[in-house]
Amino acid sequence: MDAQRLAQLHIDADAKQRPQKTLALIFIVIGLVTAATVFFAWPRASDQFRKIGASSAAFSGATTSSAGSSAATPAAGVTNASPTAAKTDDRVALTVSGYIINRERIEISPRFLGIVRSISVKKGDAVTNGQVIVQLDDAEYVARAHQVEGQLAAAQAAVSRSELMYARLQKLAENSLESKQTMDDARLQLEANRANLKQAEGELELARTYVSWCTIKSPIDGVVLEKMVRPNELVMPQSFGGARGPRTAFVALANPKDLQVEVDVNEADLSKISMNQLCRVSPEAYPDKSYSARVAEIAPEADRSKGTLQIKVQIENPDQFLTPELTAKVDFLKN
C-alpha cells in the first residue's frame, strides 16, 4: 500500500523543468526595463536637468541646491549669483542682498525749552521745504520782543536828543560861548546813546529770532517717518536721561526719492567692487522690478567679526515700490 502511494506522488523529470518560453520572456522584460532606465537617466548636453516622471520638479530643485552649495559657501549677508543667472547675464560680477535705507534721516529738534502748542503732521504725511509742521508756545518770547521794542524806542529818542544838543553846542562853540569841556561831554553822551541804540537793536533782533524759532518748518521735501510729540508736551534740545523726561525731537523726516541699499560684502569679493560702479537693484518684495544704481560709499573700516565690509549703493530713480528697511538684491555689474 505504501509503495502504491509513493508511486502516486512521484513527479517525472520532464515535468520538473520550467517552460523555456516563459523564462526567456522574463529576461526580455528585465532587459527592456533596464535599457529604458539607463536611457532616461543618462544626461544629455542639451539638457540642464533630466526629468523622470512626477518627481521631476523635486529632482530639479535638489540639483540646483546641491550645485549652489558645492560651488561656494557665502558669508552672512552675501549671496552669490546662481549658475543660471551667470549664464543669462554675463555682466553680473557679484550678487548681494541688503536693506533699503534712507540716505539721510533728519530729526527736527527744538533750540530751547518750550511747550508744543500744535503739530500739523502725522506719520506718513508728505511735507515740502518750508512747510510749518510744529508751533511752540511763543507768548513769553513775543512779550520779550515787545519789551525790547520799547527799549529800542527809548534809545532812539536818547540819540535824537543827544544829536540836537551836540548840534546846538557846536553853534555856541563857534561863537566862543561854550567851553571845550562842554563840547566833549556832549559828544561822549551822543556816542554812548548811539551804543545803547545798537545794543537795543541787537536785543530786538534776538527776541524776534526766538519768536521765529517757535515756528518749526520742514527743511526738506520728504515724508514724516515718525511723530514724536503731541500738543502741550514739554520739549528741550538736550536729554538728561530717563524715559519720562521731555522729548528732544518733534518728528523724523526723510526724502523718499533719496534711497540707498546697504549691503555687507565678503572680503573675498571686494576686488569685484569699485566706487561709482554700475549696479542693478531688485526689491525682494517685487522681484520683477529693477532699478539702476551706483556704488556711492565704501566703508573705510571692515567688520572683523563677520569678515565683511559695508557698501552703500545709491538708487538713481526710486519709486513707491522701494520701502526703507525692506530687503533688496544688488547685482554688481562688471566694468
C-alpha positions as CSV (number, residue, x, y, z in Angstrom):
1,M,0.0,0.0,0.0
2,D,2.9,2.4,0.9
3,A,4.6,1.7,-2.4
4,Q,1.5,2.5,-4.3
5,R,1.1,5.8,-2.5
6,L,4.7,6.7,-3.2
7,A,4.2,5.9,-6.8
8,Q,1.3,8.3,-7.0
9,L,3.4,11.2,-5.5
10,H,6.3,10.6,-7.9
11,I,7.0,13.5,-10.4
12,D,8.6,12.9,-13.8
13,A,11.9,14.7,-14.6
14,D,10.3,16.4,-17.7
15,A,7.5,17.8,-15.5
16,K,10.1,19.4,-13.1
17,Q,11.6,21.7,-15.8
18,R,10.2,25.3,-16.2
19,P,8.9,26.1,-19.7
20,Q,11.8,27.8,-21.6
21,K,9.5,30.3,-23.3
22,T,8.3,31.8,-20.0
23,L,11.9,32.1,-18.7
24,A,13.0,33.8,-21.9
25,L,10.1,36.3,-21.7
26,I,11.1,37.3,-18.1
27,F,14.7,38.0,-19.2
28,I,13.5,40.1,-22.1
29,V,11.2,42.2,-19.9
30,I,14.0,42.8,-17.4
31,G,16.3,43.8,-20.2
32,L,13.9,46.3,-21.6
33,V,13.2,47.9,-18.2
34,T,17.0,48.3,-17.6
35,A,17.6,49.8,-21.0
36,A,14.7,52.3,-20.5
37,T,16.0,53.3,-17.1
38,V,19.6,53.9,-18.5
39,F,18.2,55.9,-21.4
40,F,16.2,58.3,-19.3
41,A,18.8,58.7,-16.6
42,W,21.7,59.3,-18.9
43,P,22.3,63.2,-19.1
44,R,22.4,64.9,-22.4
45,A,24.5,68.0,-23.4
46,S,21.3,70.0,-24.3
47,D,19.5,69.3,-21.0
48,Q,20.4,71.0,-17.8
49,F,18.3,68.6,-15.7
50,R,16.8,65.2,-16.5
51,K,13.1,64.8,-15.6
52,I,11.8,61.4,-14.6
53,G,8.0,61.2,-14.0
54,A,6.2,63.2,-11.4
55,S,9.3,63.8,-9.3
56,S,11.0,66.0,-11.9
57,A,10.4,69.2,-10.0
58,A,11.8,67.9,-6.8
59,F,14.8,66.4,-8.6
60,S,15.4,69.7,-10.4
61,G,15.2,71.7,-7.1
62,A,17.6,69.3,-5.4
63,T,20.1,69.6,-8.2
64,T,20.1,73.4,-8.1
65,S,20.6,73.4,-4.4
66,S,23.5,71.0,-4.5
67,A,25.1,72.9,-7.3
68,G,24.9,76.2,-5.4
69,S,26.2,74.7,-2.1
70,S,29.1,72.8,-3.8
71,A,30.4,75.9,-5.6
72,A,31.0,78.0,-2.5
73,T,29.5,78.8,0.9
74,P,28.7,82.6,1.0
75,A,29.3,84.6,4.1
76,A,26.4,86.0,6.2
77,G,24.6,88.7,4.2
78,V,26.3,87.8,1.0
79,T,24.5,85.8,-1.8
80,N,26.5,84.8,-4.8
81,A,24.8,84.7,-8.2
82,S,23.4,81.3,-9.2
83,P,24.8,79.4,-12.2
84,T,21.7,80.1,-14.2
85,A,21.9,83.8,-13.6
86,A,25.6,83.8,-14.6
87,K,24.6,82.2,-17.9
88,T,21.8,84.5,-18.6
89,D,23.7,87.7,-17.8
90,D,27.5,87.7,-18.1
91,R,27.7,91.3,-16.9
92,V,27.0,90.4,-13.2
93,A,30.2,90.2,-11.2
94,L,28.6,89.7,-7.8
95,T,25.1,89.5,-6.3
96,V,24.5,90.5,-2.7
97,S,21.4,91.0,-0.6
98,G,21.0,94.0,1.7
99,Y,18.5,96.5,3.1
100,I,16.9,99.6,1.5
101,I,17.7,102.7,3.7
102,N,17.1,106.5,3.5
103,R,20.3,108.2,2.7
104,E,19.6,110.8,5.3
105,R,17.2,110.7,8.3
106,I,16.5,114.1,9.8
107,E,15.1,114.6,13.3
108,I,13.8,118.1,13.9
109,S,14.7,119.2,17.5
110,P,13.9,122.4,19.5
111,R,16.5,125.1,20.1
112,F,15.3,125.8,23.6
113,L,12.9,124.6,26.3
114,G,9.3,125.0,25.2
115,I,5.8,123.6,25.1
116,V,4.2,122.3,21.9
117,R,1.1,124.3,21.0
118,S,0.2,122.4,17.9
119,I,1.6,119.9,15.4
120,S,0.1,119.7,12.0
121,V,1.5,116.5,10.6
122,K,1.3,112.8,11.3
123,K,3.3,109.7,10.4
124,G,3.4,109.1,6.6
125,D,2.4,112.7,5.6
126,A,4.3,114.3,2.8
127,V,5.9,117.7,3.6
128,T,7.6,120.4,1.5
129,N,10.6,122.5,2.2
130,G,9.5,125.5,4.4
131,Q,6.1,123.9,5.4
132,V,5.1,124.7,9.0
133,I,4.9,121.4,11.0
134,V,5.1,122.4,14.7
135,Q,4.2,125.6,16.6
136,L,5.6,126.2,20.0
137,D,4.1,128.4,22.7
138,D,5.7,131.8,21.9
139,A,3.9,134.1,24.4
140,E,6.9,134.7,26.5
141,Y,9.2,135.5,23.6
142,V,6.6,137.8,21.9
143,A,6.3,139.7,25.2
144,R,10.1,139.9,25.4
145,A,10.2,141.3,21.9
146,H,7.6,144.0,22.8
147,Q,9.7,144.9,25.8
148,V,12.8,145.3,23.7
149,E,11.0,147.3,21.1
150,G,10.2,149.8,23.9
151,Q,13.8,149.9,25.0
152,L,14.8,150.5,21.3
153,A,12.4,153.4,21.0
154,A,13.8,155.0,24.2
155,A,17.4,154.5,22.8
156,Q,16.4,156.2,19.6
157,A,14.9,159.1,21.4
158,A,18.0,159.5,23.5
159,V,20.2,159.5,20.4
160,S,18.0,162.2,18.8
161,R,18.2,164.4,21.9
162,S,21.9,164.0,22.1
163,E,22.3,164.9,18.4
164,L,20.2,168.1,18.9
165,M,22.2,169.0,22.0
166,Y,25.5,168.5,20.3
167,A,24.5,170.5,17.2
168,R,23.5,173.5,19.4
169,L,26.7,173.3,21.4
170,Q,28.7,173.3,18.1
171,K,27.0,176.6,17.1
172,L,27.7,178.2,20.5
173,A,31.3,176.9,20.4
174,E,31.8,178.7,17.0
175,N,30.9,182.0,18.8
176,S,33.1,181.0,21.8
177,L,30.1,180.8,24.1
178,E,30.7,177.3,25.2
179,S,33.8,175.7,26.6
180,K,35.7,172.8,25.1
181,Q,34.8,170.6,28.1
182,T,31.1,171.0,27.5
183,M,31.5,170.1,23.8
184,D,33.5,166.9,24.8
185,D,30.8,165.9,27.3
186,A,28.0,166.3,24.7
187,R,30.0,164.3,22.1
188,L,30.7,161.5,24.5
189,Q,27.0,161.4,25.6
190,L,25.9,161.2,22.0
191,E,28.3,158.2,21.4
192,A,27.0,156.4,24.5
193,N,23.4,156.8,23.4
194,R,24.2,155.5,19.9
195,A,25.9,152.5,21.5
196,N,22.8,151.9,23.6
197,L,20.7,152.1,20.5
198,K,22.8,149.5,18.8
199,Q,22.5,147.2,21.8
200,A,18.7,147.6,21.8
201,E,18.6,146.8,18.1
202,G,20.6,143.6,18.8
203,E,18.3,142.6,21.6
204,L,15.2,143.1,19.5
205,E,16.7,141.0,16.7
206,L,17.5,138.2,19.2
207,A,13.9,138.4,20.7
208,R,12.4,138.2,17.2
209,T,14.7,135.2,16.4
210,Y,13.4,133.4,19.4
211,V,9.9,134.1,18.3
212,S,10.7,132.7,14.8
213,W,12.2,129.6,16.4
214,C,8.8,128.8,17.9
215,T,7.6,128.1,14.4
216,I,9.2,124.8,13.2
217,K,9.4,124.3,9.4
218,S,10.5,121.4,7.4
219,P,14.0,121.8,5.9
220,I,13.4,119.3,3.1
221,D,10.8,117.9,0.7
222,G,10.1,114.5,2.3
223,V,7.9,112.2,4.3
224,V,7.3,112.1,8.1
225,L,8.8,108.8,9.3
226,E,7.9,109.3,12.9
227,K,5.8,111.7,15.0
228,M,7.4,112.0,18.5
229,V,5.4,114.7,20.3
230,R,1.8,115.8,21.0
231,P,0.3,119.2,21.8
232,N,1.0,120.5,25.3
233,E,4.1,118.3,25.7
234,L,7.4,119.8,27.0
235,V,10.4,119.7,24.7
236,M,14.0,120.6,25.1
237,P,17.1,120.4,23.0
238,Q,19.1,118.0,25.2
239,S,18.1,114.9,27.2
240,F,19.1,114.4,30.8
241,G,18.2,110.7,30.9
242,G,15.2,108.8,31.9
243,A,12.3,107.5,29.8
244,R,9.9,110.1,31.3
245,G,11.9,113.1,30.5
246,P,11.0,115.8,28.0
247,R,11.1,115.0,24.3
248,T,14.2,116.1,22.4
249,A,12.7,115.9,18.8
250,F,9.4,116.7,17.2
251,V,9.4,114.5,14.0
252,A,11.8,112.4,11.9
253,L,11.9,113.2,8.2
254,A,13.4,111.6,5.1
255,N,13.4,112.1,1.4
256,P,11.7,109.1,-0.3
257,K,13.5,110.0,-3.6
258,D,16.9,109.7,-1.9
259,L,17.3,105.9,-1.2
260,Q,20.3,103.6,-0.9
261,V,20.8,99.9,-0.4
262,E,23.2,98.9,2.4
263,V,25.0,95.6,2.0
264,D,27.8,93.7,3.7
265,V,30.3,92.2,1.2
266,N,32.6,89.3,2.0
267,E,36.2,90.4,2.0
268,A,37.0,87.8,-0.7
269,D,34.7,89.6,-3.1
270,L,35.9,93.2,-2.5
271,S,38.1,93.1,-5.7
272,K,34.8,93.0,-7.7
273,I,33.6,96.3,-6.4
274,S,34.7,99.9,-7.0
275,M,33.4,103.4,-6.5
276,N,30.7,104.6,-9.0
277,Q,30.4,101.0,-10.3
278,L,27.1,100.4,-12.1
279,C,24.6,98.2,-10.2
280,R,21.1,96.7,-10.6
281,V,18.7,96.7,-7.6
282,S,15.7,94.4,-7.3
283,P,13.5,94.6,-4.2
284,E,12.7,91.1,-2.7
285,A,9.0,92.1,-2.5
286,Y,8.9,92.9,-6.2
287,P,11.5,90.7,-7.9
288,D,10.2,91.8,-11.4
289,K,11.2,95.4,-10.7
290,S,14.7,96.6,-11.5
291,Y,16.4,99.9,-10.8
292,S,19.7,101.4,-11.9
293,A,22.2,102.3,-9.2
294,R,25.8,103.1,-8.5
295,V,28.3,102.4,-5.7
296,A,28.1,105.6,-3.6
297,E,30.1,104.6,-0.4
298,I,32.6,102.0,0.6
299,A,33.2,101.9,4.4
300,P,36.8,102.8,5.5
301,E,36.8,100.0,8.1
302,A,35.7,96.4,8.0
303,D,33.8,94.3,10.5
304,R,36.3,91.9,11.9
305,S,33.8,89.6,13.5
306,K,32.0,88.9,10.2
307,G,34.9,89.5,7.8
308,T,32.7,91.9,5.7
309,L,32.8,95.5,4.5
310,Q,29.8,97.7,4.3
311,I,28.9,99.1,0.9
312,K,26.1,101.6,0.1
313,V,24.6,101.7,-3.3
314,Q,22.7,104.9,-4.4
315,I,19.4,104.1,-6.3
316,E,19.1,106.6,-9.2
317,N,15.3,106.7,-9.7
318,P,13.4,105.2,-6.8
319,D,9.6,104.9,-6.7
320,Q,6.8,103.8,-4.4
321,F,7.8,100.1,-4.7
322,L,11.0,100.7,-2.7
323,T,10.3,100.8,1.0
324,P,13.1,101.6,3.5
325,E,14.2,98.7,5.8
326,L,13.0,96.0,3.4
327,T,15.4,93.7,1.7
328,A,16.7,94.1,-1.9
329,K,19.1,92.2,-4.2
330,V,22.0,94.1,-5.7
331,D,23.8,92.9,-8.8
332,F,27.2,94.5,-9.2
333,L,27.9,94.8,-12.9
334,K,31.3,94.3,-14.4
335,N,33.2,97.4,-15.5
